[in-house]
């Protein structure tokens, strides 16, 4: 995964994230499965965890909708963000490089905000619940090819703790 990708993805969408996040060699979800979740959330501002509360980030976030995906560009590189509904208010954010790997974050959609839950490899491994569906290697983790992706993400939702970031729709 490119350095720019990791910087944008982790810097903007998972503040304070240490270690590696859940990935797959290729995107798990197709364009047809993605929905334009951000259409209901104009003027997003990012907030990060700070001493038990939330601190507004100085970083500006902008997404360009293309079909059912959002495009984030950095120089000549680009990243595609797809929001896929899982269950109730829960979504999966899939961030993928064209023709490359993808990383995942859980998203809980509220009326005016999106709560983002990082899927840190260390935490997933320590839970002891995901060895059947996720391959752990050193500090990295990857979804196994034969996994039922929706069942896996429902299990990950059940294991979610505190959100690492929130995106708030502001006036």
N, C-alpha and C positions, 0 to 999 in steps of 0.2 A: 504494500500500500504506500503510495507516495507521501513524502513529508508534507506537502501542501495539503493533501487530503486529511491527514491526521491532524494537522494544525487547525484547519477550518472546522472539521467535524468535532474534534474534542474541545477546541477553544470556544466555539460558539454554542455547541449543543450539549456539552457535558462538562461544565466548569468544575474544576477541582477533581477531575477523574484521575486516579493514579493507576497505572498498570494498563493492561490490554483489555479490549472489549470483545464481545462475541462477534465473530466474523463467519463468512462462508467464502469458498473459493470463487463462486459465481453467485449472482443475486438469486435468492430463494423465491422472490415474488415477481410476477410479470407485470407489464404495463396495465393489462386488463384488470388486475386485482387492486391496483392503486386507485385512490380517490383523492380529489383536491381538498383535503382537510383545511388547509390554510385559507381558503376562500372565505371561511366564516370568521377569520381572525385577522382583520386589517391592522396595520401599524404595530407590528410585534416589537416588543422590547424584551430583552433577555435579563433575567435575574439569576444570581448564583447564591448558594448557601453561604451565610456569613454569621458565625456565632449564634446558631440556632434560628436565625431569621433569614431574610432575603436582602440582597444588595443589588441594585440596578447596575448592569454592566454598561460601560462606556462604548462598547462595540456595537456598531450598527449591523442589523441583519436585513438582507434583502434576498428574496427568492423570486425566480422567474418561472411562471407556470408554462409548461409545454406539454400539451395533451393532459395526461393524468399524473405527470411527474413535475418536480421542481428542479430547476437547474441553478447551481451555484458555480460561478466561474472565478478562477484565480489565474491571471495571466493567460497562457495558452492551454491551461488544464481546466477540466470541468468535472463536476460531481453531480450525480443525479440523486435526488431525494424522493423517495416514494413513501406515502403514508397508506398503510393497509389496515382496514378494520379487522379486529380480532373478536371482540366480545363487549357488548355494552359500550361504555365510554373509552375502552382500551383499544389502542392502535399500535402497530409496529412501524417505526421509522427505519427504512432501509436506505443506507447511503452507499452508493456504488460508483466506482470509476467505470467509464466505458470500457468494456472488454476486460474488466478486472474484478477484484474481490469486493465484497460488500460488508458493511458493519451495521450493527443493529442497536436500537434504543427502544424502550417501551415508552409510550405516550398515553397519558390519561387526559382526555379532553373534557374540560369544564366549560361553563357558559362563556367566560371571557379569558380563559387561560389554558395553556397546555403544560402539564407537568411531565417532565422527562426523567425517566429512570434508567440509569446506566446499567449495562449488563457486563460488569467487570468479571474477567475470567477467574481471578483469585476468589471472589465471593461465590461464584457459581461452583467452583471446584470444592471449596470448603463446605458447601451445603451438603455434598454427597448425594444429591438428588438427580444429577444430570449426566452421569457417565454413559448411560445407554444412548443418549442423543447427541452429546457433545464430546468431541475429541479434545483432550487437554494435553498440551505439549509445552513444557517449560512454563513461561508466563502467558502463552497464547492459548486461545480456544477457538474451535471451529465446529460449525454444525455438520454432523455427519450426513452424507448424501441420501441415505434411505429414510430419513426422518419425516414424519408427518409434521410439517411446519406449524400448522395451526394448533395441533395438540401440544407441541413443544412451547409455543409462545403463551398458550393458556397456562401451562405449568409455570412458566417464568413469571407471569402476572401474579400467580398465587404466591410466588416466592419474593415479590417486590417489597422493598422496605421504604426508605425515604427517597423522594425525588432529589436529583442532583441539580436540576435547573428547572426554571419555569419561563415560559414565553407568555407574555401578557399583552392582550390587545388593548392598546391605549388610544385615547382620542387624538 
